[in-house]
Amino acid sequence: MFHRVPGVRFTPEQRQQMRESARFFPNQVAEGLFEPHSTLVEVSAFRPVEVAQAMATSDLLPVRRDVQVLCHEMAHWFDFFGTVWGRSYAVAICRAHLAMGEREAGFPTLVELFDRDRRVLTPAYYRFTAPPSAPHDARHPWSIDYASGCEIDPDGRTNEQKPIYLVRFGENPSRRTFARQPLSVGSLLEVRAVAAEIEAGRAAIASCPDQDLARTEGHIMNGEFNRLAYDHDLIEYNVAAHLLSVRAGTKDLALTYRAASALAFVVLNLQRSDFDRLRVPVSFKEFGKRNAAFKRNMDRGFAFACLVNNGERYEESRDYVEACVEASGLGTVAEVLERAAKTLAKPLVVPRVTAFTFHFVREAAASGLICEAFERQPHHILTLDMLNEYRHVCPPFMHADGEFLATSPGRVEEYRPEEMYAMALELRAVTRNLLVGCRGFDEASCAY
């Protein structure tokens, strides 16, 4: 399944620069990353020799962590190229790259991408977290309250046209607030990546012929993900799952992440017409005019909160996700995703074709196919089976030695990772220099 690509290797310095460049993108799992400006994937936890041996025996249990991280990072790539949200983001990246050659006339486009980047995950100013006084878990969950705030513009004024949907976490039963977290696009992407990771782990465990060993490993994995879900330092990555769990009454971790992942995929594929008819929950009336601004901005975190709050308690006798979508005035899940697939089947349009932009145009040619594939998947989650079925579109990925593996021969030559890395690094450097002038950042304080 995996083909080694000779002659392409990133140095430790290059890999560190990739990590620096990817700070604004969800990176809950330290053993891998996806960098959207270059679309490069790293899975440093992946051990090629051990995985090959495990595949030869059809027992993936010894490499459970390897395949989990692989699916986690690949989920980010597939969501980037297989969603309406990702299509818009790809266009913004291409436009910013082209703007580098326009001197002062291109500056606004570069700043627009910077602002889009920083909204993927929330700037630290809008969130806080502290350790709760006692441990919590699925049987003893955190309490949740909702609020809204506004972004602060560069001139220091709060902007009512840019509201933020906030979730406050409290201890149980005192409800003492220990964290406040906006519901970001990054949190939706991460709940989908964690769901893919859980499904990969379950598949690896199921492949083990020793049932006693498999059962023990299942308990270990459940413990790992429960600790991750209730790590207060990782609340931004898990806020979507907690929001759904409290509102829908789900206790099972895997069930919660499957449902949240499915809803997140629908939300990432909403288009302008969908936001226009999105039904705002009655309980959001206190947000006043901000509700209209949320919809106008196509705020996907807000949309996720609407779907969850419009839905009822989870019941096995009905399709929970379908009920949430219907109650939100969006029709059926199939209708939303069919419209999205048609949009994504159209070519990615960029102002001018260069080596950099052609990379995005070529990769986006599979976007409609990816969206349709997710539509057919249970819970719309990336699985090992889906990776295998669509190996011809999977990107190459870097493993722990800085070398690249591909699921289909020829993909690395097509991908040109060194060139994409260099051009993304140039875009970052030019933007950093611009931020020094227009936002007052200096090189020491600018983490971009």
N, C-alpha and C positions, 0 to 999 in steps of 0.2 A: 504493500500500500504506500510506503514512503520511499522516495528516491533521493539519494544523497546527491548534492550538487557540488562537484569539485571546483575549486578555484574561486569560490565566493566566501569570504570570511570577514566578519567585523571584529575590530580590535576591542579590548576592554574599554578604551577611551570612547570609541564610537558608540558602544552599547550604553555607556553612562550618559552620553549626550542625548541618546534616544530617550532614556528615562527622564532626563531633565525636560525634554521637549514634550513629553506625554503627561506632565504633572496635572494639566487641566482636565484630563480624561480619566474615567473611573479606573482605578488600579488597586482594588482591594486585595488582590492576590499578588504577592511580591514576586512570585516565580514566573510572571509573564506580563506582557503589555501589548496594547494596540496603539499605534501612533497615527492619528487620522490625517495629519498633514502629508505623510508619506505613504500611508496605508500599510506600513510594515508591521508584522506580527512577530513578537518574541515569545517563546515558550521555554524559558531557561530550565524549567523543571523536567523537561522531556529528555529521556535517556534513550537514544536510538537503538543501541545494542539490546538493552533490556526489553524494550518494547517489541523489537523484532522477535526476540526469543519467546516472549509471552504470546505473541500473535501466532507463532508456529505451533504452540501447544493449545491454542484457543482458550487459554486461561489468563485473563487480564488482571486478576486480583493483585499479583505482585507489582503491577504498574498502574494501580488505581489512581494514584496522585498524578501521574504523567498524563493520563487521558482526561482526567478532570480539568487540569489546567489548560490542556489543548482545547477542549470544548469551550471553556470559559472565554479564552481569548478569541477563538474563531467566532464565537457568538457575537462579539463586538464587531468583527469584520463583516459578518453576514447582515447584522442590523444596520451597519453603515451603508452598505450597498443594496439592501433589500427592503428599505423603508422610505416613505415620503420624507420623513425628517432627515434621513441620511442624504437623500438626493439634494435637498436644499443646502445642506452643509457642504457637500462636495462642490457645488457650484460656487459657494462663498470662498472656499479654499482656492479654487482655480482662478477666480476673479482677483483675489489678493495676490496670487503669484504673478499674474499679468500686470497688476498695478505697480509692481516693483520697478518696471521700466518706464513708468509714466511720470517719474519725479514727483513734484508737489501735487500734481493733479491726481495721483494715485493714493495720496496719504489717507483720505477718508475711507477708502476701501480696505486698506490695511487695518485701520482702527476698528472698522466694522467687524472684521474677522476676529480681532482681539477680543472685542466685547462679546461676540458669539461664543468664542472659546471659553471665556470666563463664566458664562452662564451654563455651560455643560455641567460643571460642578459649582457649587455656590461659594463666592468669596467669603473668607473667614468672618468678615464684619457681621454678616447676617445670621451667623449660627454660633452656638456655644454648647459645650458639653462638659460635664463633670461626673466623676464616679458616683453612682447612687450609693446610698448608705448600706444597702443589702443586695445580695445577688437576686436576679430575676431570671425566669425561664418561661417556657410555653405554658406551664401550669400556674405560674405566678407572673403574668405579663406586666409590662409597664402600662401606665395609664396614658391616654392620648387626649389632647385638646387641640383645637384649630384656631388659627388667627390669620391676619394678613398684614403685610407691611408694604413698603415701597422701596424701589431702588433709589440710591443717592446718585445724582448726576455728577459729572466731573466738576461742575461749578459749586457743588456742596448742597444743592437743593434736593429735597425729596420730590420724586416725580410720580404723581398720581396716575400717570398714563403707563407706568411700568410697575404694577403691583407684584407682590411676591406672596405665594401661598405658603404659610408657615405651619409646622406641626410642633407642638410642645409635648415633651415626654415627661411623665411624672412617676414618682415611686408609688408602689401599690402596698397598702391602701391609702396612704396619706395624700397622694397626688402632689407632693412637693416637686416642683419643676426642677429637673437637673439637666435638661437639654432643650434647645430650640433648633429646629432644622427646616429650612425650605425644602419643598418637594421639587427636585431638579430633574432635568432630562437625564443627568448622570445616574440618578437613583433608579430610573426606569430601565436604563441600559444595564445597570448592575444587577437588578433583580432578575433580568432575563439571563444574564451570564451565570449567575449563581444557580438558577434553575437548570441550565444546561450542564453545569458542573455536577449537580445532584443526580441528574439522569445518567450522566456518564459513569459516576460512581456506582449507581445501582446496576448498570449494565456490566461493569467490571466484576462486581460481586456475584451477579447472577451467572457469570461464565465459569465460576469456580466449581469444580466437581465435588469438592468436599463441603457438604452441606453444613456441618458443624462450624467449620472455619468461616464459611460464608456468613453464617448467622452472627458469629462473633464480630466479623469485620463490619457487618451492617450496623451493629450497636456502636462500634467505634466511630463510624462515619456520621451517624446521627448525632453523637456527642460533639463531634467537630463542628458540624453546621449549627447546632444549637448554641454553642459557645460563640460562634461567629455572629449569629443573629442578635445576641444579647451583649455584644461588646460595645460599650458606650462610645468608644472612639471611632466606631464604624457606622454610626447611626445614619449618616447621609446615604450610605450604600444600602441600608436595610429599611429605610423609612417607608418605602412603598409596601413592603411585605407586612410590616407592623400595622400600617394603616388599614390594609385589607383584613388582616387577622382580627383586629379589634372590631371593625365594623361588621364583618361577615360572621364572626364567631368561630373561625377555624382554629383548631388547636394543633393539628398535625402539620409539621414543618414542610414536608414535601408537598402536601396538598396546598398549603398557603402559597408557596413559591410557584407552583404550577399555575394556579389561578391568577396570581399577580403578574406572572410572565405573559399569560395570554392577554390579559387586559392591557398590559404595557405595549404589546405588539399592536393591538388595535389603535391605541393612543398615538403611537409613533407613526401610524399610517393615516391619521386624520388629515383631511384637506380643508381648505378655506370654507367650502360649502358645508362640511361636517361641523366645523366650529360655529358657523352661523346658526345651525339648528340645535346645537348642544343645549340640553335642558339643565339649567342651574338648579341645584337642590334648594328647597325652601329654607333649609337651615343656613344657607349662605347669604340670606337676605341682609344680614348685618354687615356684609362687605360692601353693600351699596353699589355705587357706580364702578367700583373696582371690578365687579363681575363682568361688566361689558368690556373693560380694558383687558382683562384676562383673555376673553374670547377674541378680541381684536388682535391681540399679540400672539394668538395661537399658542398659548402657554400650555404645554403638554403635561406638566405636573398638575396644574389646576384641572385639566381634563380628566386625568386619572382619578383625582379626588372626587370629581363630579360623578364619574361612573360608579365608583365604590359607594358613595353616599346615596346615589339614586337606587342602587341595588338593595336587595333585602338580605336577610341572614342566609348563609349557605345551607343548602339542602341537597342531599344526594339524589332526590327524586326529580330535580330539574337542572338544566344547564345554567350554572351561576353566571358565567361570563355573558352568555346570550341574554340573560335577564337584565344584567347591568347595562348592556348596550341598548337594548330595547327601551328600558325605562329612561334612558338619557336622550331619547328622541332621534337616535341614529339609525333606526331600522334594524337590520340583522348584521351579525358579524360578517357573514359571507358578502353582503352588499358593500360594506365598508372596504373589505379587503379586495374584492373584485375591482372596485373603482381605483384603489391604490395600485393594483397590479397593472391596470390599463395605463395609468399615468407613468409607472416605472418602465413599462415596455417601450415607451418613446425614448429616442436617443437623448443622452445627456447633452444639453446645449451650453457651450461656453463661448465667450466673445471671440476667442482666437485659439487656434490649435498650435501648441508647442509640444515638445517632448514631455513636459510635465503634465499639461492638461490632457494630452492624448492618453496618458496612463489612466486617468479617471474616466475618460470617455469609453475606453476599451473595457475597463472593469465593470462599468455601469451597464454594459450591454447585457449582462446577465441579471440585472435588477428585477425585471418582471418575472423571470424564471424563479428567482430566489423567493420573491414574495408569494408566488403561487405555491411553491414547495412548502413554505411555512404555513400557508393556509390549510394545506392537507395534513400537516403534522398535528398529532394530539397536543393540545395546549400551545401549539405554535412554538415549540422549543427545539433548538438545535440538538441533535443526538448523534451518537457515533454512526448509526445507520445512515442518517442524512448526510454526514460528512463523507461517508463511503460512496453513497449514491451520487453526490455532487462533487466528487473529487476533482473533476475536470475544471471546476470553477474555483475551488479552494485556493487561496493564496499560498505561496511558499512561506515557511516560518523558520525563524532562527532558533537553534537549540543552545544548550549551555556552553558549547565550545565556540560559539559565534558563527558556526556554519549553518547552511540552509538545507532544509528538507522540503520536498514537494510531493504532493499526493498525485500529481500528474506530470509526466516528463515534459520538459520544455517551459514550464511555468516560470522558473527563475530567470531564464534568458529573456522571456517576455516581460518579466517584472522589473528587471534592472535595479535591484535593491540599492547598489552603491549610488547610482544616479539619483534615485528618488530620495535617498537619505541626504545627499549633498544639497539638492534643491530645496528640500524642506528645511534644512539647517540654514540655508541662505535666507529663506523667507522669515525664519525666526529671528535671525541676526538683524535684518533690515527693520523688522517691526520693533525689536528692542530699542534700536537706535532712535526710531521715530518716537517711541514712548518717552524717552528721555527729554525730547523737545516739547511734546504736546501734553504730556501728563506729569512731567516733573520727576519721573523715576530716574534713579541712577543705576549703574550697572550692579552695584552691590545689593540694592533692594528689589530689583526687578526680577521676579522668579519666572517670568515668561520665557 
